[in-house]
Amino acid sequence: RGRELDVIESKPEFRKIKIKTLAENKNMAQIASDIVEKCKYIHPSRVEEIEQLLIKLRKHSIAASSASNSVSTSNAVSSGGNKQPDTALYNDSESFSSNENYSRSNGSNINKYTNGSIQRDKERNNTNGNGNQYQQHQPQQTQHQPTVLEQLPAAYMNELDDYLDMLYQVGGKTEKEKDVGLKMQERGTAMILKLCRDVMNLEQLIQNSTVMGALTRVLQEEYKKSMDLTFNILRIFLAFSNFAEMHSLMASYRIGVLTMKAIELELKRAEVREQEAQDREQELNAQLLQAKENDSAGFPAAVDRIRKLREKDVQKTRLLQRKQDKTLFVGFYILLNLAEDISVERKMIKKGLINSLVAMLSHSFEDLLILCITFLKKLSTIEENKNSMKELGMVERLTKLIPCSSQPLVTISLRFLFNLSFDKELREQMLKCGFVPKLINLLKTPTFRAKTLKLLYHLSVDDRCKSMFTYTDGVPILVGMAINFPKDLLAKELGALLVNLSHNTRNVELMIANKGLNLLMDRLADKRDPILLKVVRNISLWTFNQQQELESPELNYKHRGLWSPHVKTLLDMLHETDNHDLLVEIFGCLANMTVYDLPASSNWPKLLRDHSLVNLFCKMLVPGMAQNDLLLEIVMLIANIATDPQAANVIASSTLIGMLYQLWKEKGEDVELLLQLIHCFHKLFLHQSSREEAMYSTRIVVDIIECLGHRNFAVRSKADKLTDIILEFDRKSNGEPGQLGMEIIRKRFESYNKIWLNTMMSMEVSNGVSPLGMGYDDLNRVNTGGINVHDDLDESDNNVNNISNAARFYGDQMDASDDIHWDLDPKVHDKLVYGGSDSIGGGHYK
């Protein structure tokens, strides 16, 4: 580059220089000068350039160290993609053997590495940057005990080959040589693990086929011999699995299969250890019993000896259990990361992953429990997996975790239970395990409140769960939460839960206790919350049903005056709001009010006049003004108001009846709306003024008669009751039915005897005369509805008389005890005599 260099040789040469420290307090200019002095291939004029390179290298080293520290101090298990290693993995003083002096080994290969790499590591740790020996001051009391990884020397990528050579160490003939070789493998994996703590090294390591091949080989061959060795290798794989881009490379080395094998081995070890503990306990009990029988004087000493043995066994078991739990934690964490690929997840499930995860719920290691429940929650979104969990008794296993002292564990358990609660059988299991009282207690903790409300909402779908709330303090807690909710609108899960609970009689009584309804209405008047209004509407429905069940509500109704202060509030909201949901609920509430719920100094006619309700109804009934659900509530409210005779007179003097008939013609296809319209006109027909207005200003009677043949049974039944009123008032001076009455009789005859009429039409009537004495044309006119109120009633009365005779003949034959001897098929004869499935009332008429 234009610089003059002292060329010594023509062939290319290079020299590697190791920099022992790049601390901030070091003089980079002096280090650069030393480098130029030691390396004769660098010209002295490039000292400044080398100094700048050293400064950049120091910045990179500090940044890498900070990233490594931030990764190593994280301790969170996330259910999504933000998965971070647990600090317990990097602060494990029990999972590694102590830093022993491996130079005492007799093996020549091991001696070579002991004298070489390990000795260099010791020198690097015991010297400062200038090469001077120093002795580090150790305080008498330290709060932080160095971990095994911290005790090991620093790891460098340029010494990776040395670490790999440690993995190829095989034991000798003696047990001691084998143990030393295993320790070397543990040390080699530990050094590679330290390299993995730097994220910048991961890509280079996983792309190194030699490293990956050695690690997978050692894990496959040695995983049964050393739990520490397995733990180190799995932690290396865990560092790779945190990045989805590396999953394909991990799959090529079958890391998932090797991890599952290691997990299966640990599960078998746990079973064997548990069985050995039981056998050991039986042995100690036998020794204690034998000592008591043989030497009563030495029995206390035997008890003390056995107590010490038990404490020693417990301590040993606890140590092994902790090491195993951490190994299982790392293994399942790797599988959780790899399970992001759904195809890999299916393969894991086929190999019994769910059974392994469920078995972990009996452990007490918090991090392991959180991880396993997180994994199970992810798997529970698949129906087949959820069914497998149901068969394994998952809900019962989760009982001990709710509540517990670990907040993250309770949180993830609630989320998991919420996933399971979509299944009806699992909800039943939750109720049997007594989850409702536990969940209600969790409502007192703000951290768990949102998730608990969602779970309780799912459980409250079942009536059995609703009744369980009455035996707890759940209803007062929920009402208090609704009254004091900080936002204008209630949380959906809270409002939905209250709506479900308000369908239970006892729960409603608890809601209105201690002026609960007054507080709810005060919040409703201020916030205008539709969900809260649904709860109020259910309470009004409960009071309405209470009155319907009483024989004398005017005497026995206990809650008279409960709604008196709130009727005006509801009516004012009716005029002030344009919100569709609010209008639906307000009209529904008012439709449930009876005269005993109104203020003492008020009634429906007064409310109609004071609040201009008739004009409001007419406005809402204009075509296209309101949706069907709102129209339905309006019709129900009008029917409720029409029970008052004076209110019926007010309705008759307006155009409201005509608007109702117009709604009938437009929305008659809606069965639910049609039923309420028939019910509304039934109430109006009970009063003379409204009856005359409906019968003579509309064609409602004709449409009601047509409903006698409607396909829906409820509509036919409701229309039949209404036609009884019409028959009662439409009579001639001699008491005979009038024209409308005769039309009703004909329509009833057709509806009740549909099968018989169809049979008569299908038979060949000889000489054109039917068995009833009617001509064939007359019978055809009866069956096809040829007689019409406005068309055929103006003709002679012969047809009407024939129909009446037919009806009387059919009724007489049904009442008679003798058989009917007609030339009919026996099956048809049975239907005629006993009344077929479509026959209502057997053809009898009032």
GUROFI-697148 format. One record per residue (C-alpha): residue in one letter; x, y, z. Coordinates in steps of 0.05 Angstrom, whole numbers, padded with zeros to 5 digits, always signed. Layout:
AXYZ ...
***
This chain:
R+00000+00000+00000 G+00056+00049-00017 R+00095+00033+00046 E+00167+00009+00045 L+00175-00059+00078 D+00237-00097+00098 V+00230-00161+00059 I+00267-00218+00092 E+00241-00277+00053 S+00201-00283-00011 K+00156-00340+00012 P+00093-00322+00052 E+00099-00328+00127 F+00055-00310+00186 R+00059-00307+00262 K+00004-00316+00311 I+00006-00269+00371 K-00036-00282+00432 I-00062-00221+00471 K-00074-00240+00543 T-00118-00182+00563 L-00154-00123+00531 A-00177-00089+00595 E-00198-00016+00593 N-00140+00005+00638 K-00088-00023+00590 N-00046+00022+00545 M-00065+00001+00474 A-00007+00041+00444 Q+00043+00003+00487 I+00012-00064+00468 A+00015-00045+00394 S+00088-00027+00401 D+00102-00094+00434 I+00067-00130+00377 V+00109-00095+00324 E+00172-00108+00364 K+00157-00183+00370 C+00134-00192+00299 K+00189-00175+00249 Y+00140-00180+00190 I+00103-00116+00210 H+00134-00050+00192 P+00141+00000+00250 S+00102+00052+00210 R+00038+00012+00221 V+00036+00019+00297 E-00022+00069+00295 E-00062+00023+00250 I-00051-00036+00297 E-00071+00008+00357 Q-00138+00025+00323 L-00150-00049+00309 L-00137-00066+00382 I-00187-00013+00405 K-00240-00042+00358 L-00224-00112+00383 R-00232-00089+00456 K-00300-00058+00440 H-00323-00122+00407 S-00299-00164+00466 I-00336-00120+00516 A-00400-00123+00475 A-00396-00199+00469 S-00384-00205+00544 S-00445-00161+00559 A-00489-00203+00512 S-00464-00267+00545 N-00479-00240+00615 S-00549-00218+00595 V-00565-00287+00567 S-00537-00323+00627 T-00577-00282+00677 S-00645-00292+00644 N-00693-00339+00679 A-00759-00342+00642 V-00796-00398+00607 S-00841-00368+00554 S-00899-00404+00520 G-00885-00369+00454 G-00821-00358+00415 N-00782-00317+00467 K-00748-00376+00500 Q-00688-00362+00545 P-00643-00409+00584 D-00654-00414+00658 T-00603-00386+00706 A-00603-00451+00745 L-00568-00482+00686 Y-00509-00434+00692 N-00507-00433+00768 D-00502-00507+00782 S-00451-00524+00834 E-00477-00595+00839 S-00478-00617+00766 F-00403-00615+00755 S-00348-00649+00793 S-00299-00604+00830 N-00237-00577+00795 E-00191-00635+00808 N-00117-00643+00791 Y-00120-00688+00731 S-00044-00691+00728 R-00045-00750+00776 S-00072-00795+00721 N-00029-00854+00698 G-00052-00851+00626 S-00001-00823+00577 N-00053-00788+00533 I-00085-00756+00593 N-00018-00735+00621 K-00003-00700+00555 Y-00065-00656+00560 T-00055-00646+00634 N+00015-00621+00624 G-00004-00580+00563 S-00073-00548+00558 I-00091-00550+00632 Q-00024-00522+00652 R-00032-00465+00603 D-00101-00451+00632 K-00072-00447+00702 E-00019-00399+00680 R-00071-00356+00645 N-00112-00352+00708 N-00053-00338+00754 T-00018-00283+00716 N-00037-00211+00701 G-00029-00175+00635 N+00045-00161+00645 G+00061-00233+00662 N+00075-00220+00736 Q+00050-00270+00787 Y-00002-00245+00837 Q-00043-00274+00893 Q-00116-00255+00893 H-00144-00231+00960 Q-00199-00276+00984 P-00247-00247+01037 Q-00263-00289+01097 Q-00338-00289+01081 T-00365-00288+01010 Q-00437-00285+00990 H-00426-00313+00920 Q-00398-00383+00914 P-00363-00393+00846 T-00398-00444+00802 V-00363-00500+00766 L-00366-00462+00701 E-00336-00402+00735 Q-00282-00445+00765 L-00262-00469+00696 P-00214-00427+00655 A-00239-00382+00599 A-00256-00417+00534 Y-00229-00394+00467 M-00250-00414+00397 N-00178-00423+00375 E-00171-00479+00426 L-00232-00516+00402 D-00189-00573+00375 D-00161-00584+00445 Y-00232-00589+00473 L-00252-00638+00419 D-00192-00682+00435 M-00219-00687+00506 L-00283-00717+00479 Y-00245-00774+00446 Q-00214-00797+00511 V-00232-00869+00527 G-00221-00903+00593 G-00167-00955+00604 K-00174-01024+00632 T-00183-01005+00705 E-00243-00970+00735 K-00199-00911+00755 E-00175-00901+00684 K-00246-00904+00658 D-00268-00854+00710 V-00212-00806+00691 G-00230-00812+00617 L-00302-00796+00633 K-00280-00735+00673 M-00241-00711+00613 Q-00302-00717+00569 E-00342-00677+00620 R-00289-00624+00621 G-00287-00620+00545 T-00362-00612+00539 A-00360-00560+00595 M-00309-00518+00556 I-00351-00523+00492 L-00411-00502+00533 K-00373-00440+00555 L-00362-00424+00482 C-00437-00430+00470 R-00450-00376+00522 D-00425-00327+00469 V-00480-00321+00417 M-00429-00302+00364 N-00399-00372+00368 L-00462-00412+00358 E-00466-00409+00283 Q-00393-00429+00275 L-00401-00487+00323 I-00464-00517+00293 Q-00435-00513+00223 N-00373-00550+00246 S-00389-00622+00228 T-00332-00648+00271 V-00359-00614+00333 M-00431-00636+00321 G-00411-00707+00303 A-00368-00714+00366 L-00423-00687+00411 T-00477-00731+00383 R-00431-00792+00385 V-00413-00781+00457 L-00485-00770+00477 Q-00508-00833+00441 E-00453-00877+00471 E-00441-00848+00540 Y-00509-00820+00562 K-00520-00880+00608 K-00453-00872+00643 S-00453-00799+00667 M-00511-00753+00682 D-00463-00694+00684 L-00438-00709+00614 T-00509-00715+00588 F-00527-00650+00622 N-00470-00612+00590 I-00484-00637+00519 L-00559-00623+00526 R-00544-00552+00548 I-00502-00543+00485 F-00559-00568+00443 L-00607-00522+00481 A-00565-00462+00460 F-00573-00483+00388 S-00647-00498+00394 N-00663-00427+00416 F-00655-00405+00343 A-00705-00433+00293 E-00655-00425+00237 M-00612-00480+00268 H-00668-00531+00275 S-00657-00561+00206 L-00584-00574+00221 M-00603-00604+00289 A-00652-00650+00254 S-00597-00676+00208 Y-00559-00700+00270 R-00622-00732+00301 I-00615-00690+00364 G-00689-00695+00380 V-00685-00771+00381 L-00623-00771+00424 T-00656-00723+00472 M-00718-00766+00480 K-00673-00827+00494 A-00638-00788+00549 I-00705-00767+00578 E-00731-00839+00577 L-00669-00863+00613 E-00678-00811+00668 L-00751-00830+00676 K-00731-00903+00685 R-00678-00883+00735 A-00730-00845+00774 E-00775-00906+00777 V-00717-00951+00799 R-00695-00900+00852 E-00766-00896+00880 Q-00770-00972+00884 E-00702-00975+00918 A-00724-00922+00968 Q-00785-00964+00986 D-00743-01026+00994 R-00693-00988+01036 E-00748-00962+01081 Q-00774-01032+01091 E-00704-01056+01108 L-00694-01001+01159 N-00761-01015+01191 A-00743-01089+01195 Q-00677-01072+01229 L-00712-01027+01278 L-00762-01081+01295 Q-00707-01133+01303 A-00668-01087+01349 K-00729-01076+01392 E-00741-01150+01399 N-00669-01172+01412 D-00641-01117+01456 S-00689-01069+01489 A-00631-01033+01523 G-00596-01017+01458 F-00661-00997+01423 P-00650-00921+01430 A-00581-00927+01399 A-00611-00967+01341 V-00664-00914+01331 D-00611-00859+01329 R-00569-00899+01279 I-00628-00912+01233 R-00649-00839+01238 K-00580-00818+01213 L-00583-00869+01157 R-00650-00842+01135 E-00624-00770+01136 K-00565-00792+01095 D-00609-00828+01045 V-00655-00768+01040 Q-00597-00721+01027 K-00569-00767+00974 T-00636-00775+00941 R-00648-00700+00942 L-00581-00688+00908 L-00594-00739+00854 Q-00665-00714+00845 R-00641-00643+00835 K-00590-00663+00783 Q-00641-00706+00747 D-00693-00650+00747 K-00644-00603+00715 T-00626-00654+00662 L-00699-00666+00647 F-00711-00591+00645 V-00659-00581+00591 G-00683-00641+00552 F-00756-00620+00551 Y-00735-00548+00535 I-00699-00574+00472 L-00761-00613+00452 L-00805-00552+00463 N-00762-00510+00417 L-00759-00564+00364 A-00835-00574+00368 E-00845-00508+00332 D-00847-00552+00270 I-00914-00588+00273 S-00887-00649+00236 V-00832-00657+00289 E-00884-00648+00343 R-00926-00706+00315 K-00865-00752+00315 M-00851-00734+00388 I-00923-00750+00407 K-00919-00818+00373 K-00858-00834+00416 G-00898-00821+00481 L-00882-00748+00494 I-00948-00735+00529 N-00939-00792+00578 S-00869-00766+00595 L-00894-00696+00607 V-00952-00719+00650 A-00904-00760+00693 M-00864-00696+00707 L-00923-00665+00744 S-00906-00708+00805 H-00838-00673+00812 S-00827-00612+00855 F-00775-00573+00814 E-00811-00508+00798 D-00776-00493+00732 L-00789-00564+00707 L-00862-00559+00725 I-00870-00492+00689 L-00836-00519+00627 C-00877-00583+00624 I-00943-00548+00634 T-00923-00497+00581 F-00909-00555+00533 L-00975-00590+00552 K-01013-00526+00540 K-00984-00521+00471 L-01002-00593+00455 S-01073-00586+00483 T-01094-00545+00423 I-01098-00610+00384 E-01161-00651+00400 E-01125-00719+00398 N-01074-00694+00448 K-01128-00666+00492 N-01164-00733+00492 S-01099-00768+00512 M-01091-00719+00570 K-01162-00733+00591 E-01148-00808+00595 L-01085-00796+00636 G-01124-00757+00690 M-01092-00690+00675 V-01142-00648+00715 E-01132-00688+00779 R-01056-00681+00773 L-01063-00605+00768 T-01103-00601+00833 K-01041-00595+00876 L-01014-00536+00835 I-01074-00490+00847 P-01059-00455+00891 C-00985-00459+00906 S-00929-00411+00927 S-00902-00401+00857 Q-00937-00345+00819 P-00911-00365+00749 L-00931-00437+00761 V-01003-00417+00781 T-01008-00371+00720 I-00987-00423+00669 S-01031-00475+00703 L-01092-00429+00696 R-01077-00419+00623 F-01071-00494+00613 L-01137-00507+00650 F-01170-00455+00606 N-01150-00494+00544 L-01177-00558+00574 S-01242-00525+00596 F-01269-00525+00525 D-01284-00599+00534 K-01348-00615+00572 E-01321-00678+00606 L-01259-00642+00630 R-01303-00587+00659 E-01340-00640+00697 Q-01274-00667+00724 M-01255-00597+00747 L-01320-00591+00785 K-01310-00659+00818 C-01239-00640+00838 G-01265-00578+00874 F-01234-00524+00830 V-01291-00474+00839 P-01274-00455+00912 K-01200-00452+00895 L-01211-00407+00836 I-01256-00361+00875 N-01200-00353+00927 L-01152-00335+00870 L-01199-00277+00851 K-01172-00242+00913 T-01103-00238+00881 P-01101-00186+00825 T-01046-00223+00787 F-01090-00284+00774 R-01157-00248+00767 A-01163-00242+00691 K-01145-00315+00677 T-01188-00340+00734 L-01249-00303+00708 K-01241-00334+00640 L-01237-00403+00669 L-01296-00392+00715 Y-01337-00366+00656 H-01326-00431+00619 L-01344-00472+00681 S-01407-00430+00693 V-01437-00455+00628 D-01459-00517+00666 D-01518-00509+00714 R-01483-00551+00766 C-01427-00500+00770 K-01476-00442+00778 S-01505-00474+00840 M-01436-00484+00870 F-01426-00408+00874 T-01481-00403+00925 Y-01439-00441+00976 T-01380-00393+00969 D-01368-00318+00974 G-01359-00315+00898 V-01422-00276+00881 P-01409-00219+00930 I-01337-00215+00905 L-01359-00212+00832 V-01413-00160+00845 G-01363-00118+00883 M-01314-00123+00825 A-01368-00101+00777 I-01389-00042+00819 N-01317-00018+00830 F-01290-00035+00761 P-01241+00021+00742 K-01261+00027+00668 D-01327+00050+00640 L-01344-00018+00610 L-01337-00083+00648 A-01286-00133+00625 K-01320-00183+00579 E-01302-00243+00621 L-01328-00211+00685 G-01393-00188+00653 A-01404-00255+00618 L-01393-00293+00683 L-01444-00249+00720 V-01494-00260+00663 N-01487-00335+00669 L-01493-00334+00745 S-01555-00290+00743 H-01594-00348+00713 N-01592-00383+00780 T-01645-00364+00831 R-01601-00366+00892 N-01546-00327+00858 V-01595-00271+00841 E-01616-00267+00913 L-01543-00258+00933 M-01535-00204+00879 I-01592-00161+00904 A-01573-00169+00977 N-01545-00109+01014 K-01574-00060+00963 G-01535-00094+00908 L-01587-00076+00855 N-01585-00003+00874 L-01509-00001+00867 L-01512-00036+00800 M-01565+00012+00774 D-01524+00072+00798 R-01465+00048+00758 L-01510+00032+00699 A-01540+00102+00698 D-01469+00131+00698 K-01431+00084+00651 R-01487+00057+00605 D-01454-00011+00600 P-01492-00061+00556 I-01462-00122+00591 L-01482-00097+00659 L-01551-00083+00632 K-01556-00156+00612 V-01545-00175+00684 V-01599-00126+00706 R-01646-00155+00655 N-01636-00225+00681 I-01652-00200+00751 S-01717-00170+00724 L-01734-00236+00692 W-01723-00270+00759 T-01772-00223+00794 F-01822-00234+00737 N-01818-00309+00744 Q-01826-00302+00819 Q-01893-00267+00809 Q-01917-00318+00757 E-01906-00375+00806 L-01949-00342+00860 E-02024-00352+00864 S-02034-00283+00895 P-01975-00240+00877 E-02010-00178+00904 L-02005-00210+00973 N-01945-00257+00971 Y-01895-00220+00926 K-01836-00205+00973 H-01797-00158+00927 R-01852-00108+00914 G-01821-00040+00906 L-01753-00069+00887 W-01756-00037+00818 S-01795+00026+00837 P-01734+00073+00841 H-01706+00047+00776 V-01764+00048+00726 K-01756+00122+00713 T-01681+00112+00703 L-01694+00059+00650 L-01746+00102+00615 D-01699+00162+00614 M-01644+00119+00584 L-01693+00096+00532 H-01700+00166+00504 E-01628+00187+00514 T-01590+00131+00479 D-01586+00109+00407 N-01542+00048+00422 H-01576-00014+00394 D-01550-00062+00447 L-01573-00015+00503 L-01642-00007+00472 V-01652-00082+00466 E-01635-00094+00540 I-01676-00034+00565 F-01738-00056+00527 G-01726-00127+00553 C-01722-00102+00625 L-01786-00062+00619 A-01822-00121+00587 N-01809-00160+00651 M-01841-00106+00695 T-01910-00118+00723 V-01957-00070+00758 Y-01926-00092+00824 D-01857-00069+00802 L-01880+00001+00782 P-01876+00060+00830 A-01935+00064+00879 S-01960+00130+00849 S-01955+00108+00777 N-01984+00059+00727 W-01976+00041+00654 P-02025+00092+00625 K-01990+00147+00664 L-01922+00124+00640 L-01947+00121+00568 R-01969+00193+00572 D-01911+00222+00613 H-01856+00189+00572 S-01889+00190+00503 L-01880+00115+00497 V-01934+00106+00443 N-01899+00155+00397 L-01833+00120+00411 F-01863+00052+00394 C-01893+00078+00329 K-01826+00108+00311 M-01789+00043+00324 L-01840+00002+00285 V-01829+00042+00221 P-01802-00007+00169 G-01726-00007+00168 M-01720+00033+00232 A-01701-00024+00279 Q-01671-00093+00274 N-01710-00157+00288 D-01683-00168+00358 L-01703-00098+00379 L-01772-00105+00347 L-01782-00169+00386 E-01769-00134+00452 I-01816-00076+00433 V-01873-00124+00417 M-01862-00160+00483 L-01865-00094+00520 I-01929-00073+00485 A-01960-00140+00503 N-01940-00129+00575 I-01971-00059+00576 A-02035-00084+00542 T-02052-00125+00604 D-02076-00060+00635 P-02147-00042+00609 Q-02134+00033+00612 A-02068+00024+00575 A-02104-00017+00522 N-02152+00042+00511 V-02092+00088+00501 I-02063+00039+00450 A-02130+00032+00414 S-02136+00108+00406 S-02069+00110+00369 T-02042+00081+00305 L-02001+00030+00343 I-02047-00029+00326 G-02041-00013+00252 M-01965-00010+00259 L-01965-00078+00293 Y-02006-00108+00236 Q-01959-00078+00185 L-01901-00110+00223 W-01939-00176+00220 K-01943-00173+00144 E-01870-00154+00136 K-01837-00200+00188 G-01886-00257+00191 E-01834-00306+00167 D-01795-00297+00232 V-01827-00351+00276 E-01804-00321+00341 L-01829-00252+00323 L-01894-00282+00297 L-01906-00317+00364 Q-01897-00253+00403 L-01944-00215+00355 I-01998-00268+00365 H-01988-00262+00440 C-01992-00186+00436 F-02058-00188+00396 H-02084-00240+00446 K-02074-00188+00501 L-02107-00134+00458 F-02167-00178+00442 L-02183-00184+00516 H-02206-00111+00518 Q-02265-00085+00477 S-02235-00021+00451 S-02170-00052+00426 R-02207-00114+00401 E-02255-00074+00358 E-02198-00032+00331 A-02159-00094+00312 M-02217-00134+00282 Y-02249-00079+00240 S-02189-00036+00220 T-02142-00093+00199 R-02146-00162+00168 I-02112-00192+00228 V-02167-00244+00239 V-02156-00273+00170 D-02081-00279+00183 I-02093-00311+00251 I-02139-00362+00220 E-02085-00378+00168 C-02037-00392+00226 L-02081-00451+00247 G-02046-00489+00191 H-01976-00463+00205 R-01918-00513+00203 N-01896-00494+00273 F-01934-00526+00330 A-01924-00468+00378 V-01954-00419+00327 R-02014-00465+00315 S-02025-00473+00389 K-02021-00398+00402 A-02066-00382+00344 D-02117-00434+00367 K-02123-00400+00435 L-02133-00332+00402 T-02187-00359+00355 D-02226-00383+00417 I-02234-00310+00436 I-02256-00292+00366 L-02308-00349+00366 E-02334-00324+00433 F-02348-00254+00408 D-02369-00270+00336 R-02438-00300+00345 K-02507-00288+00316 S-02567-00269+00356 N-02587-00342+00362 G-02520-00362+00389 E-02494-00394+00325 P-02423-00377+00302 G-02418-00319+00254 Q-02382-00317+00188 L-02314-00311+00220 G-02332-00365+00269 M-02352-00413+00214 E-02287-00399+00178 I-02249-00415+00241 I-02288-00480+00249 R-02271-00500+00177 K-02197-00484+00186 R-02194-00524+00250 F-02228-00582+00216 E-02177-00582+00161 S-02119-00577+00210 Y-02143-00630+00259 N-02164-00680+00205 K-02112-00670+00153 I-02096-00744+00144 W-02169-00763+00138 L-02183-00709+00086 N-02123-00730+00045 T-02148-00802+00047 M-02217-00782+00024 M-02188-00743-00034 S-02145-00803-00056 M-02202-00853-00055 E-02249-00863-00114 V-02316-00840-00091 S-02370-00879-00128 N-02422-00837-00163 G-02383-00775-00143 V-02412-00776-00072 S-02369-00782-00009 P-02389-00822+00053 L-02405-00757+00089 G-02459-00739+00041 M-02419-00683+00009 G-02407-00681-00064 Y-02337-00692-00090 D-02331-00619-00109 D-02352-00598-00039 L-02300-00643-00008 N-02247-00617-00055 R-02265-00546-00035 V-02259-00564+00038 N-02190-00595+00030 T-02160-00543-00015 G-02186-00484+00025 G-02234-00462-00031 I-02280-00428+00019 N-02253-00360+00037 V-02280-00311+00087 H-02284-00253+00039 D-02301-00292-00024 D-02345-00353-00009 L-02382-00331+00053 D-02426-00287+00010 E-02454-00348-00025 S-02509-00394+00000 D-02501-00428+00066 N-02503-00498+00036 N-02427-00506+00035 V-02421-00481+00106 N-02476-00528+00130 N-02442-00587+00095 I-02376-00570+00130 S-02410-00564+00197 N-02446-00630+00186 A-02379-00662+00168 A-02348-00637+00231 R-02405-00660+00274 F-02405-00729+00239 Y-02330-00737+00251 G-02336-00717+00324 D-02395-00763+00336 Q-02358-00822+00305 M-02297-00808+00349 D-02340-00805+00411 A-02377-00869+00395 S-02355-00935+00424 D-02375-00976+00362 D-02325-00988+00306 I-02332-00949+00242 H-02346-00997+00184 W-02317-00961+00124 D-02284-00994+00065 L-02215-00966+00084 D-02146-00994+00095 P-02139-01020+00167 K-02082-00972+00181 V-02123-00913+00157 H-02182-00939+00198 D-02138-00939+00261 K-02116-00868+00249 L-02187-00846+00240 V-02213-00881+00303 Y-02157-00865+00351 G-02133-00799+00321 G-02068-00800+00281 S-02004-00765+00298 D-02027-00701+00264 S-02095-00702+00298 I-02103-00650+00353 G-02162-00658+00400 G-02191-00717+00361 G-02236-00673+00319 H-02277-00647+00378 Y-02301-00575+00376 K-02327-00529+00430 
***
